[in-house]
Structures are given as C-alpha cells and as structure tokens.
Amino acid sequence: MTYFLVTFVVMLIVITIMAIGVIFGRRAIKGSCGGGMSKAECVCVEKCDKRKKLEAAAQLNEG
C-alpha cells in the first residue's frame, strides 16, 4: 500500500508541474497536427508537412 501512495503522490506532483508549465507558457500543447482525416482545427502555429499534404489531397479530390 505504501508503494501505491508514493506512486500516486509522485504522479500528482508531475501532473501539477506540467499544468503549471502549460498555464504560464501560454502555448498550446504540441502534438501531431496531421492526426486524422477529420476537419478538426490544427493547434500548430504553422501547419506540419503531413497536414499540408492532407489538405492538398482533399482540395484535389473536391475540385
């Protein structure tokens, strides 16, 4: 039980530090902006190559 409590507390501390970093960093959490065929908005400042290729292919298919 002690290992569980220690692990739980450590994880809470890590999550708290990450949340504080995101709040004060004022940046979106980075990730893949080409992660699917949905029309979801990309959080990237500049679109990545994968997203650019997907959008170009979609425009060719539409027109």
Residue, then its C-alpha position, 0 to 999 in steps of 0.5 A: m500500500t505504501y508503494f501505491l501512495v508514493t506512486f500516486v503522490v509522485m504522479l500528482i506532483v508531475i501532473t501539477i508541474m506540467a499544468i503549471g508549465v502549460i498555464f504560464g507558457r501560454r502555448a498550446i500543447k504540441g502534438s501531431c497536427g496531421g492526426g486524422m482525416s477529420k476537419a478538426e482545427c490544427v493547434c500548430v502555429e504553422k501547419c506540419d508537412k503531413r497536414k499540408k499534404l492532407e489538405a492538398a489531397a482533399q482540395l484535389n479530390e473536391g475540385 
